[in-house]
Amino acid sequence: MIIVRVMGGLGNQLQQYALFRKFQSLGVEAKLDLSWFAQKSQESAAAPRKFALAVFEGLPLQEASAEEVRSVLGRAYGEEAGFAEKIKKRLMPEKAPLFEESEMYHPRIFSWQNRYLAGYWACEAYYADILDRLREEIRFPESSDTRNREVMAEMAAEPSVSIHVRRGDYLDAANAAMFGGICTEAYYEGCIRYLKEKCPGAVFYVFSDDADYVRTHFSGGEFRIVDWNRGEDSFYDMQLMSRCKHNICANSTFSFWGARLNGNPDKITLRPSIHKNTQSCVPEQMKKLWAGWTLVTPAGTVI
């Protein structure tokens, strides 16, 4: 059995779900370990994460029991590894029961039948071939806010483009060192310029956790600020992004999934050339692993 650990926010959870479904599409028994959401560290966190996949209607989830986790891993995740596991990890790392993501893409995982996988699995190549199936499965509940229905109708009737600007926790010192300086003003200017060239008359719908900032930086008749989905309803922003014809993403898995769930066959999806500052962009590799995406540097240059 393959067990995929689920953790993080909605975008990361969707990636872990997508990997789980990819294994199932290959005929491999796979389940999800949801124990991270019950950990004490979640209870004490300033902004604890919830199991957000529960908002989607009828999602085919299979949760691994504690016994199943122990049968694969030999322990609960987070418990200290035993002597035998430590020796196996040192001498035969490819046969160790726990595999933790350390690179952008690990294609060899699909040759395994029995392993516990921990990571975020952001790379498009993991599940690009099942995205059509995922779009059918991942169904948003109907919003009670009429503004969402109204704006979806507007998006369908015009050359709509979503723009996601993530600030919030990315402004914290530790996060800024990792994620800051990537989606710069020049980045967004380059993306907007590119979309205007490719899509004359484009109307830009701007989503952010900092409405005051985007009102100041995205002003003019071509911009629409979407600022009403808050708190428990914030996931509706992802749905609205997916209803735009094209997408400009932040270095955020939330907007990656807004773009992935966009079923427009002619869509243009733009993303930053790197996700975090510990990475470097190798254009040939990125274009292979993120097929169909357009890469834009922090300086606003399209690669």
BAGU-21702 format. One record per residue (C-alpha): residue number from 0; x, y, z. Coordinates in steps of 0.1 Angstrom, whole numbers, plus 5000, padded with zeros to 4 digits. Layout:
% BAGU-21702
<rose NUM; <X; Y; Z>>
...
This chain:
% BAGU-21702
<rose 0; <5000; 5000; 5000>>
<rose 1; <5011; 5036; 4993>>
<rose 2; <5002; 5061; 5020>>
<rose 3; <5004; 5098; 5013>>
<rose 4; <5007; 5122; 5042>>
<rose 5; <4983; 5151; 5040>>
<rose 6; <4994; 5184; 5056>>
<rose 7; <4994; 5222; 5050>>
<rose 8; <4968; 5244; 5034>>
<rose 9; <4942; 5237; 5007>>
<rose 10; <4966; 5240; 4978>>
<rose 11; <4991; 5215; 4993>>
<rose 12; <4963; 5192; 5003>>
<rose 13; <4951; 5191; 4968>>
<rose 14; <4985; 5182; 4956>>
<rose 15; <4988; 5153; 4980>>
<rose 16; <4953; 5142; 4970>>
<rose 17; <4963; 5144; 4933>>
<rose 18; <4993; 5121; 4940>>
<rose 19; <4971; 5097; 4959>>
<rose 20; <4947; 5096; 4929>>
<rose 21; <4976; 5092; 4905>>
<rose 22; <4987; 5060; 4923>>
<rose 23; <4951; 5047; 4922>>
<rose 24; <4949; 5054; 4884>>
<rose 25; <4980; 5031; 4881>>
<rose 26; <4962; 5003; 4899>>
<rose 27; <4982; 5008; 4931>>
<rose 28; <4964; 5006; 4964>>
<rose 29; <4967; 5040; 4980>>
<rose 30; <4953; 5058; 5011>>
<rose 31; <4958; 5092; 5028>>
<rose 32; <4972; 5097; 5063>>
<rose 33; <4952; 5126; 5079>>
<rose 34; <4968; 5124; 5114>>
<rose 35; <4987; 5157; 5109>>
<rose 36; <4955; 5176; 5115>>
<rose 37; <4950; 5161; 5150>>
<rose 38; <4986; 5168; 5162>>
<rose 39; <4990; 5190; 5193>>
<rose 40; <5012; 5214; 5173>>
<rose 41; <4980; 5223; 5153>>
<rose 42; <4961; 5231; 5185>>
<rose 43; <4988; 5255; 5197>>
<rose 44; <4994; 5271; 5163>>
<rose 45; <4984; 5308; 5158>>
<rose 46; <4967; 5298; 5125>>
<rose 47; <4961; 5260; 5126>>
<rose 48; <4953; 5243; 5094>>
<rose 49; <4922; 5223; 5089>>
<rose 50; <4914; 5193; 5067>>
<rose 51; <4902; 5215; 5039>>
<rose 52; <4895; 5188; 5013>>
<rose 53; <4863; 5181; 5033>>
<rose 54; <4846; 5211; 5016>>
<rose 55; <4845; 5193; 4982>>
<rose 56; <4814; 5173; 4976>>
<rose 57; <4817; 5136; 4971>>
<rose 58; <4855; 5135; 4969>>
<rose 59; <4866; 5098; 4968>>
<rose 60; <4888; 5099; 4999>>
<rose 61; <4903; 5068; 5015>>
<rose 62; <4918; 5074; 5049>>
<rose 63; <4946; 5052; 5062>>
<rose 64; <4940; 5039; 5097>>
<rose 65; <4966; 5041; 5124>>
<rose 66; <4971; 5003; 5120>>
<rose 67; <4976; 5007; 5082>>
<rose 68; <5002; 5034; 5087>>
<rose 69; <5021; 5012; 5112>>
<rose 70; <5019; 4982; 5088>>
<rose 71; <5036; 5003; 5061>>
<rose 72; <5059; 5026; 5081>>
<rose 73; <5064; 5004; 5111>>
<rose 74; <5054; 5033; 5134>>
<rose 75; <5033; 5064; 5134>>
<rose 76; <5048; 5093; 5114>>
<rose 77; <5067; 5115; 5138>>
<rose 78; <5077; 5087; 5162>>
<rose 79; <5114; 5079; 5163>>
<rose 80; <5125; 5054; 5138>>
<rose 81; <5137; 5021; 5151>>
<rose 82; <5172; 5006; 5147>>
<rose 83; <5162; 4984; 5118>>
<rose 84; <5146; 5013; 5099>>
<rose 85; <5176; 5035; 5105>>
<rose 86; <5200; 5008; 5092>>
<rose 87; <5178; 5002; 5061>>
<rose 88; <5177; 5039; 5054>>
<rose 89; <5215; 5041; 5056>>
<rose 90; <5223; 5010; 5037>>
<rose 91; <5193; 5006; 5013>>
<rose 92; <5176; 5040; 5012>>
<rose 93; <5155; 5030; 4982>>
<rose 94; <5139; 5002; 5003>>
<rose 95; <5133; 5023; 5034>>
<rose 96; <5095; 5025; 5043>>
<rose 97; <5095; 5063; 5046>>
<rose 98; <5102; 5085; 5016>>
<rose 99; <5104; 5123; 5021>>
<rose 100; <5104; 5146; 4991>>
<rose 101; <5137; 5164; 4986>>
<rose 102; <5137; 5175; 4950>>
<rose 103; <5112; 5190; 4926>>
<rose 104; <5103; 5157; 4909>>
<rose 105; <5109; 5120; 4919>>
<rose 106; <5095; 5099; 4891>>
<rose 107; <5108; 5067; 4906>>
<rose 108; <5081; 5067; 4933>>
<rose 109; <5057; 5053; 4907>>
<rose 110; <5076; 5021; 4906>>
<rose 111; <5068; 5015; 4943>>
<rose 112; <5039; 4995; 4958>>
<rose 113; <5045; 4998; 4995>>
<rose 114; <5058; 5031; 5009>>
<rose 115; <5049; 5060; 5031>>
<rose 116; <5053; 5093; 5012>>
<rose 117; <5057; 5127; 5029>>
<rose 118; <5060; 5159; 5009>>
<rose 119; <5040; 5186; 4990>>
<rose 120; <5043; 5172; 4955>>
<rose 121; <5038; 5206; 4937>>
<rose 122; <5053; 5195; 4904>>
<rose 123; <5028; 5194; 4876>>
<rose 124; <5044; 5163; 4861>>
<rose 125; <5032; 5141; 4890>>
<rose 126; <4996; 5142; 4879>>
<rose 127; <4993; 5162; 4847>>
<rose 128; <4978; 5132; 4829>>
<rose 129; <4949; 5129; 4853>>
<rose 130; <4940; 5166; 4856>>
<rose 131; <4908; 5162; 4835>>
<rose 132; <4896; 5135; 4860>>
<rose 133; <4905; 5157; 4889>>
<rose 134; <4885; 5186; 4875>>
<rose 135; <4855; 5164; 4874>>
<rose 136; <4861; 5151; 4910>>
<rose 137; <4869; 5184; 4927>>
<rose 138; <4834; 5200; 4930>>
<rose 139; <4829; 5232; 4949>>
<rose 140; <4797; 5235; 4970>>
<rose 141; <4774; 5262; 4958>>
<rose 142; <4781; 5295; 4974>>
<rose 143; <4754; 5314; 4992>>
<rose 144; <4769; 5347; 4982>>
<rose 145; <4752; 5359; 4950>>
<rose 146; <4783; 5379; 4941>>
<rose 147; <4802; 5347; 4933>>
<rose 148; <4775; 5336; 4909>>
<rose 149; <4774; 5370; 4893>>
<rose 150; <4811; 5373; 4888>>
<rose 151; <4814; 5338; 4873>>
<rose 152; <4788; 5349; 4847>>
<rose 153; <4809; 5380; 4839>>
<rose 154; <4841; 5359; 4837>>
<rose 155; <4825; 5336; 4812>>
<rose 156; <4813; 5365; 4790>>
<rose 157; <4847; 5383; 4786>>
<rose 158; <4884; 5376; 4782>>
<rose 159; <4889; 5371; 4819>>
<rose 160; <4923; 5367; 4837>>
<rose 161; <4928; 5359; 4873>>
<rose 162; <4957; 5375; 4892>>
<rose 163; <4967; 5361; 4926>>
<rose 164; <4987; 5382; 4950>>
<rose 165; <4998; 5365; 4982>>
<rose 166; <5010; 5387; 5010>>
<rose 167; <4998; 5379; 5046>>
<rose 168; <5021; 5352; 5060>>
<rose 169; <5046; 5358; 5032>>
<rose 170; <5055; 5391; 5049>>
<rose 171; <5067; 5374; 5081>>
<rose 172; <5105; 5375; 5083>>
<rose 173; <5111; 5338; 5080>>
<rose 174; <5086; 5334; 5051>>
<rose 175; <5099; 5365; 5034>>
<rose 176; <5134; 5351; 5033>>
<rose 177; <5121; 5319; 5016>>
<rose 178; <5092; 5333; 4994>>
<rose 179; <5098; 5370; 4991>>
<rose 180; <5112; 5390; 4962>>
<rose 181; <5097; 5365; 4937>>
<rose 182; <5063; 5378; 4927>>
<rose 183; <5075; 5414; 4925>>
<rose 184; <5057; 5443; 4910>>
<rose 185; <5078; 5438; 4879>>
<rose 186; <5067; 5401; 4878>>
<rose 187; <5030; 5411; 4877>>
<rose 188; <5037; 5439; 4852>>
<rose 189; <5054; 5414; 4829>>
<rose 190; <5025; 5389; 4833>>
<rose 191; <4999; 5416; 4826>>
<rose 192; <5018; 5429; 4796>>
<rose 193; <5021; 5394; 4782>>
<rose 194; <4984; 5386; 4786>>
<rose 195; <4974; 5419; 4770>>
<rose 196; <4995; 5410; 4739>>
<rose 197; <4980; 5375; 4738>>
<rose 198; <4945; 5385; 4748>>
<rose 199; <4934; 5420; 4737>>
<rose 200; <4907; 5434; 4759>>
<rose 201; <4916; 5413; 4789>>
<rose 202; <4898; 5420; 4821>>
<rose 203; <4918; 5411; 4852>>
<rose 204; <4902; 5397; 4884>>
<rose 205; <4925; 5403; 4913>>
<rose 206; <4925; 5380; 4944>>
<rose 207; <4946; 5386; 4975>>
<rose 208; <4947; 5383; 5013>>
<rose 209; <4956; 5420; 5013>>
<rose 210; <4927; 5439; 4996>>
<rose 211; <4941; 5474; 5005>>
<rose 212; <4974; 5466; 4988>>
<rose 213; <4959; 5454; 4955>>
<rose 214; <4934; 5483; 4954>>
<rose 215; <4964; 5506; 4954>>
<rose 216; <4985; 5486; 4929>>
<rose 217; <4959; 5474; 4905>>
<rose 218; <4938; 5504; 4897>>
<rose 219; <4919; 5512; 4866>>
<rose 220; <4889; 5499; 4846>>
<rose 221; <4906; 5467; 4835>>
<rose 222; <4909; 5455; 4870>>
<rose 223; <4882; 5439; 4893>>
<rose 224; <4891; 5434; 4929>>
<rose 225; <4875; 5402; 4944>>
<rose 226; <4876; 5408; 4982>>
<rose 227; <4845; 5392; 4997>>
<rose 228; <4854; 5355; 5002>>
<rose 229; <4869; 5355; 5037>>
<rose 230; <4875; 5331; 5065>>
<rose 231; <4857; 5298; 5060>>
<rose 232; <4846; 5309; 5025>>
<rose 233; <4881; 5319; 5013>>
<rose 234; <4883; 5287; 4992>>
<rose 235; <4857; 5301; 4968>>
<rose 236; <4885; 5324; 4955>>
<rose 237; <4901; 5292; 4940>>
<rose 238; <4868; 5284; 4923>>
<rose 239; <4866; 5319; 4908>>
<rose 240; <4902; 5317; 4896>>
<rose 241; <4893; 5285; 4878>>
<rose 242; <4864; 5301; 4860>>
<rose 243; <4887; 5327; 4844>>
<rose 244; <4898; 5320; 4809>>
<rose 245; <4935; 5326; 4818>>
<rose 246; <4955; 5327; 4851>>
<rose 247; <4984; 5347; 4866>>
<rose 248; <4996; 5328; 4896>>
<rose 249; <5016; 5338; 4927>>
<rose 250; <5043; 5314; 4941>>
<rose 251; <5014; 5298; 4959>>
<rose 252; <4998; 5264; 4955>>
<rose 253; <4964; 5280; 4961>>
<rose 254; <4966; 5298; 4928>>
<rose 255; <4984; 5269; 4911>>
<rose 256; <4952; 5249; 4917>>
<rose 257; <4930; 5278; 4906>>
<rose 258; <4948; 5274; 4872>>
<rose 259; <4948; 5236; 4872>>
<rose 260; <4911; 5235; 4878>>
<rose 261; <4906; 5258; 4848>>
<rose 262; <4892; 5236; 4821>>
<rose 263; <4896; 5261; 4792>>
<rose 264; <4915; 5242; 4765>>
<rose 265; <4930; 5275; 4753>>
<rose 266; <4941; 5289; 4786>>
<rose 267; <4973; 5307; 4792>>
<rose 268; <4987; 5300; 4827>>
<rose 269; <5016; 5321; 4840>>
<rose 270; <5037; 5312; 4871>>
<rose 271; <5069; 5326; 4886>>
<rose 272; <5100; 5309; 4874>>
<rose 273; <5109; 5298; 4909>>
<rose 274; <5086; 5290; 4939>>
<rose 275; <5111; 5298; 4966>>
<rose 276; <5145; 5314; 4970>>
<rose 277; <5163; 5282; 4976>>
<rose 278; <5156; 5272; 4940>>
<rose 279; <5172; 5281; 4907>>
<rose 280; <5153; 5280; 4874>>
<rose 281; <5166; 5256; 4847>>
<rose 282; <5143; 5266; 4819>>
<rose 283; <5145; 5233; 4799>>
<rose 284; <5137; 5213; 4830>>
<rose 285; <5109; 5236; 4842>>
<rose 286; <5092; 5236; 4808>>
<rose 287; <5093; 5198; 4807>>
<rose 288; <5080; 5194; 4843>>
<rose 289; <5054; 5222; 4839>>
<rose 290; <5043; 5216; 4804>>
<rose 291; <5020; 5242; 4791>>
<rose 292; <5028; 5268; 4817>>
<rose 293; <5045; 5301; 4809>>
<rose 294; <5074; 5311; 4832>>
<rose 295; <5080; 5347; 4843>>
<rose 296; <5111; 5359; 4862>>
<rose 297; <5110; 5383; 4892>>
<rose 298; <5122; 5409; 4867>>
<rose 299; <5091; 5404; 4846>>
<rose 300; <5108; 5386; 4818>>
<rose 301; <5090; 5357; 4800>>
<rose 302; <5112; 5327; 4796>>
